[in-house]
Amino acid sequence: MARAQWVGLMALIVQKFGGTSVADIERIRNVARRVKRAADAGDQVAVVVSAMSGVTDQLVKWVREASLQYDAREYDAVVSTGEQVTVGLLALALQEMGVKARSYLGWQVPVRTDSAHGKARIEAIDAAALLAEMGKGIVPVVAGFQGIAPDGRVTTLGRGGSDTSAVALAAALKANRCDIYTDVDGVYTTDPRIVAKARKLAKITYEEMLEMASLGAKVLQTRSVELAMKYRVPVQVLSSFSDAPGTLVVDEDEIVEQEIVSGIAYSRDEAKITLLGVPDRPGVAAAVFGPLAAANINVDMIVQNVSHDGKLTDMTFTVPRGDLQRSTKVLEEAKSGLKFERIASDSSVAKISVIGVGMRSHAGVANTMFGALAEKGINIQVISTSEIKISVLIAEDYTELAVRALHSAYGLDRD
């Protein structure tokens, strides 16, 4: 039978609740009431939960206080305990309401991962036991963010990993939908804290959501969107604190009226590095970015300017702001081979992005962006593009002005 999420039939649904949704016992009871409502409606429900808000941060702090050069395997053993508390408490709350429920840790499902402790990737989920329990009317409450390595050690998936756990579980269960409950009630055209006229989107494509997640929108974790797109899992973003309709993340062909631009994203987590006076020769880019890749530093926007005589080039690129100091150190250590003249850096920059699958078939999107920024006197430092995205780097002080100007320029302010 085809997925039933659009037609009101009984469905198999994975519900995921984040840290703010389970921050205390009363909120856990509120989550239990939502789960019970779905179960009472006849749906089969599996639940994935995060640790209580702030708990993981405290656990990480204790690990670092105990050992500066900590063993990543023991780090995972400690920080994974936050979810163990919430699955048990939610299972108890459900039982108290008359719902048959049982808690599962990652290793009990099992959620099999690689052995990259602290940032493990899910390799497989054996959902047979969960499906058998659900067939008996039991609601499994599964710990997000964690799994089990090939050697039997507990692993964690990296911050925000519970979203990934939920989507992966939905794919393994062949669920009709994965509902992600957060402290916002959907995906907006931009940050409503910056633009009061930001509109909630009823639907957004996987590709657009992936771009928005990777470009600074905090609604969904990037890896979870990648998984949803790969396995075609419909994802719904909802609020834990209201019954307002959410936003559906779906295939492009499920959206009839496609906007040219769906949203404006921004990220202040950027730093700009410029290598001045680099000899312009074949292989220079590999020589520059190879050491950064070896140090696990992600390079994003890149622009290269060649001098008039063609002998020297200036190379500008961006890295995560937290990696700026480490990046400049890596490049200074490689200076003898690269033979650049000097490094200039700037951490007071922001990346502003315009996103929309409609850009594939419409000309003039970039011109509208550049014109709107020029009208506000905002200088563009770097530009990068993809099929459905245009990003520019600007001075951080102009972030909010740029977001508002672009939101208006693309007609996203309309009611």
C-alpha positions in Angstrom: 0.0 0.0 0.0 1.3 3.5 -0.9 2.2 6.0 1.9 -1.1 7.1 3.5 -0.1 10.4 5.1 -2.2 12.6 2.8 -5.4 10.7 2.9 -6.3 10.3 6.6 -5.9 6.5 6.7 -4.3 4.7 9.6 -0.6 5.4 9.3 2.8 4.4 10.8 4.3 7.6 12.1 7.6 8.4 13.8 7.4 11.4 16.2 10.5 13.1 17.4 10.7 15.5 20.3 13.7 17.8 21.0 15.2 19.0 24.2 12.9 21.9 24.8 9.9 19.6 24.3 11.0 17.3 27.1 12.7 19.9 29.3 10.8 18.9 32.5 8.2 16.4 33.7 5.2 18.6 32.8 6.5 18.9 29.2 7.1 15.2 29.1 3.5 14.7 30.1 2.5 17.1 27.3 4.5 14.9 24.8 2.8 11.8 26.2 -0.6 13.4 25.6 0.4 14.0 21.9 1.6 10.5 21.5 -1.5 9.1 23.1 -3.7 11.2 20.8 -2.1 9.7 17.7 -2.3 6.2 19.1 -5.9 6.7 20.0 -6.6 7.8 16.5 -5.5 4.4 15.3 -2.0 5.3 14.1 1.0 3.1 14.9 3.5 5.4 16.6 7.2 5.2 17.4 8.8 8.0 19.3 12.4 9.4 19.3 13.5 11.8 22.0 16.4 14.0 22.8 17.9 14.7 26.2 16.2 17.3 28.4 17.2 20.8 27.4 20.7 21.7 28.7 21.5 18.2 29.9 23.9 17.3 27.0 25.8 20.6 27.5 26.3 19.8 31.1 27.5 16.2 30.4 29.9 17.6 27.8 31.2 20.1 30.3 31.8 17.4 32.9 33.7 15.3 30.4 36.0 18.2 29.6 36.5 19.0 33.3 37.5 15.3 33.9 39.9 15.1 31.0 41.2 17.7 28.5 42.4 14.9 26.2 39.4 12.7 26.6 38.9 9.3 25.1 36.1 9.7 22.5 34.6 6.3 23.4 34.2 7.4 27.1 32.8 10.8 25.9 30.1 8.9 24.1 29.4 6.7 27.1 28.8 9.8 29.2 26.9 12.1 26.8 24.6 9.4 25.6 23.1 9.1 29.1 20.8 12.1 28.7 18.6 10.3 26.3 18.4 7.3 28.6 16.7 9.4 31.2 14.1 10.9 28.8 13.1 7.6 27.1 12.5 6.1 30.5 10.5 9.0 31.8 8.4 9.3 28.6 7.6 5.5 28.7 6.5 5.9 32.3 4.3 8.9 31.5 2.7 7.0 28.6 2.1 4.0 30.9 0.5 6.2 33.5 -2.0 7.4 30.8 -2.9 3.8 29.9 -0.7 3.6 26.7 1.5 0.4 26.4 5.0 1.7 25.9 8.6 0.6 26.2 11.9 2.4 26.2 14.8 1.5 23.8 18.4 2.7 23.9 20.2 2.8 20.6 22.0 -0.5 21.1 18.7 -2.3 22.0 17.1 -1.5 18.6 19.8 -1.8 17.4 21.0 1.3 15.6 24.3 0.2 14.0 26.8 3.0 13.2 30.4 3.3 12.2 33.1 3.7 14.9 33.6 7.5 14.5 32.8 8.3 18.2 31.3 11.7 18.7 30.2 12.0 15.1 29.1 8.5 14.1 27.1 7.8 11.0 24.2 5.4 10.9 24.9 2.3 8.7 21.8 0.2 9.4 18.8 -0.1 11.7 17.3 -3.5 12.4 13.6 -2.5 12.8 12.2 -6.1 13.1 11.9 -6.1 16.9 10.2 -2.6 16.9 7.7 -3.6 14.2 6.8 -6.7 16.2 6.2 -4.7 19.3 4.2 -2.1 17.4 2.1 -4.9 16.0 1.1 -5.7 19.6 0.0 -2.1 20.2 3.2 -1.1 22.1 4.7 2.4 21.5 8.5 2.1 21.4 10.2 5.2 22.8 13.7 5.3 21.3 16.7 7.3 22.4 17.9 9.6 19.7 21.5 10.7 19.1 23.0 7.3 19.8 23.8 3.9 18.3 26.3 1.0 18.6 29.7 0.6 16.9 30.9 -2.6 15.3 32.9 -3.3 18.5 29.8 -3.0 20.7 30.7 0.4 22.2 28.0 3.1 22.4 28.4 5.9 19.8 26.8 9.3 19.4 25.9 11.0 16.2 27.0 14.6 16.8 25.0 17.6 18.0 21.5 17.6 16.6 21.7 13.9 15.9 18.3 13.0 17.2 16.7 14.4 14.0 18.9 12.0 12.1 17.9 9.2 14.4 14.2 9.9 13.8 14.4 10.1 10.0 16.6 7.0 9.8 14.2 5.1 12.0 11.3 6.3 9.8 13.1 5.0 6.7 13.8 1.6 8.4 10.2 1.2 9.5 8.9 2.4 6.1 6.9 5.0 8.0 4.3 7.1 6.3 5.7 10.3 7.9 8.3 11.6 10.3 7.0 14.4 12.5 9.7 16.6 14.1 8.3 18.5 17.0 10.4 21.6 18.0 9.9 25.0 19.6 8.9 26.6 16.3 5.7 25.7 14.4 7.2 25.2 10.9 9.7 26.5 8.3 9.5 30.2 7.5 10.5 32.2 4.5 13.2 33.7 6.8 13.9 34.2 10.5 10.7 35.8 12.0 12.8 37.5 14.6 14.4 39.6 11.9 11.4 40.0 9.5 8.0 40.4 11.1 6.3 39.5 7.8 8.1 36.2 7.4 5.6 33.6 6.3 5.3 29.9 7.3 5.6 27.6 4.3 2.9 24.9 4.0 5.4 22.8 2.0 9.1 22.9 1.0 11.2 20.6 -1.1 13.9 18.4 0.3 16.5 20.3 -1.8 15.4 23.7 -0.5 15.3 22.4 3.1 18.7 20.9 2.7 20.1 24.2 1.5 18.4 26.2 4.3 19.6 23.7 6.9 23.2 23.9 5.6 23.1 27.7 5.3 22.1 28.6 8.8 18.4 27.7 9.3 18.3 25.8 12.6 14.9 24.1 12.1 16.3 20.7 11.0 19.7 19.1 11.2 21.4 18.8 7.7 22.1 15.1 7.9 18.4 14.4 8.7 17.3 16.2 5.6 19.9 14.3 3.5 18.5 11.0 4.8 14.9 12.1 4.2 15.7 13.0 0.6 17.6 9.8 0.0 14.8 7.5 1.3 11.9 9.8 0.3 10.6 10.1 3.9 8.0 12.9 4.2 9.0 15.0 7.1 6.7 17.4 9.0 8.0 20.2 11.2 5.6 21.1 14.0 5.5 22.9 17.4 5.3 20.9 20.6 3.5 23.8 22.2 0.6 24.4 19.8 -1.7 22.6 17.4 -0.9 24.9 14.5 -0.3 23.2 11.1 3.3 22.7 10.4 5.5 22.5 7.3 5.8 19.4 5.1 9.2 18.6 3.6 8.4 16.7 0.4 9.4 15.8 -3.2 9.4 18.7 -5.7 6.6 17.1 -7.7 4.2 17.3 -4.7 4.2 21.1 -4.7 1.9 22.4 -7.3 2.5 26.2 -7.1 6.3 26.5 -6.9 7.7 29.9 -5.8 10.8 31.2 -7.6 12.4 31.9 -4.2 11.2 30.1 -1.1 13.4 31.6 1.5 16.2 33.8 2.7 18.8 32.2 5.0 21.7 33.7 6.8 24.7 32.5 8.8 27.0 34.5 11.1 29.2 31.4 11.6 31.6 32.5 8.9 35.1 33.8 8.7 37.0 35.0 5.6 40.6 34.2 4.8 42.6 35.8 1.9 45.9 34.5 0.8 47.7 37.4 -0.9 50.4 37.0 -3.5 50.1 33.3 -4.3 52.1 32.2 -7.3 49.6 31.4 -10.1 50.6 27.9 -11.3 48.8 24.6 -11.9 47.9 22.8 -8.7 47.9 25.9 -6.5 44.3 25.4 -5.3 45.1 21.8 -4.4 48.2 22.9 -2.5 46.1 25.5 -0.6 43.0 23.4 0.3 44.8 20.1 0.8 46.2 20.9 4.2 42.9 22.4 5.3 41.0 19.2 4.2 43.6 17.1 6.1 42.9 19.1 9.2 39.1 18.5 8.7 38.4 22.1 8.1 35.5 22.7 5.7 36.0 25.4 3.0 32.9 27.0 1.6 32.9 30.1 -0.7 35.9 30.5 -2.9 37.0 33.4 -5.2 40.3 33.8 -7.0 41.7 37.0 -8.5 44.7 36.9 -10.9 47.1 39.8 -11.2 47.5 41.7 -14.5 50.8 40.0 -15.3 49.3 36.6 -14.6 52.1 35.6 -12.2 50.3 36.1 -8.8 46.8 35.5 -7.5 44.9 36.4 -4.4 42.7 33.6 -3.1 39.7 34.3 -0.8 37.6 31.7 0.8 35.4 31.1 3.9 35.7 28.6 6.8 33.6 28.2 10.0 34.3 31.0 12.4 35.4 28.6 15.1 38.0 27.2 12.7 39.6 30.5 11.8 42.6 30.4 14.1 43.3 26.8 13.3 43.0 27.5 9.6 45.5 30.3 9.6 47.9 28.2 11.7 47.6 25.3 9.1 48.3 27.7 6.2 51.2 29.4 8.0 52.8 26.0 8.5 52.4 25.3 4.8 53.7 28.8 3.8 57.1 27.6 2.6 55.5 25.3 0.0 52.7 27.7 -1.0 55.0 30.8 -1.1 52.2 33.3 -0.6 53.1 36.8 0.7 50.7 37.1 3.6 47.4 36.1 5.1 44.5 38.5 5.8 41.4 37.3 7.8 38.1 38.7 8.8 35.7 37.1 11.3 33.1 39.9 11.1 31.3 38.6 8.0 28.0 36.9 7.3 26.7 34.7 4.5 23.2 35.6 3.1 21.5 33.1 0.8 18.5 33.2 -1.5 17.0 29.7 -2.0 14.4 28.3 -4.4 13.9 25.4 -6.8 12.0 27.9 -9.0 15.4 29.5 -9.8 16.1 26.7 -12.2 13.6 28.0 -14.7 13.7 31.7 -14.1 16.3 34.3 -15.2 17.2 37.5 -13.3 17.2 36.1 -9.8 20.8 37.0 -9.2 20.3 40.5 -10.6 17.4 41.1 -8.2 19.6 40.1 -5.3 22.6 42.3 -6.3 20.3 45.2 -7.1 18.5 45.0 -3.7 21.8 44.9 -1.8 23.3 47.8 -3.9 20.3 49.9 -3.2 21.0 49.5 0.6 24.7 50.3 0.1 25.7 46.7 1.1 29.0 45.6 -0.5 29.3 42.0 -1.7 32.7 40.4 -0.9 32.3 36.9 -2.3 29.6 35.1 -4.4 28.8 31.4 -4.8 26.0 29.8 -6.6 24.3 26.4 -7.1 21.3 25.4 -9.2 18.8 26.5 -6.5 20.9 28.9 -4.4 22.8 32.2 -4.5 25.0 33.1 -1.6 26.9 36.3 -0.9 29.4 37.3 1.8 28.8 40.7 3.4 30.0 42.6 6.5 28.2 41.1 9.5 26.8 44.5 10.6 24.5 44.5 7.5 23.0 41.0 8.1 19.5 42.1 9.2 19.3 44.9 6.7 20.2 42.5 3.9 17.7 39.8 5.0 14.9 42.3 5.2 15.8 43.9 1.8 15.9 40.5 0.0 12.7 39.3 1.7 10.9 42.3 0.2 12.7 42.2 -3.1 11.5 38.7 -3.9 7.9 39.4 -2.8 8.0 37.2 0.3 6.5 40.0 2.4 3.0 39.6 0.9 0.2 38.1 2.9 
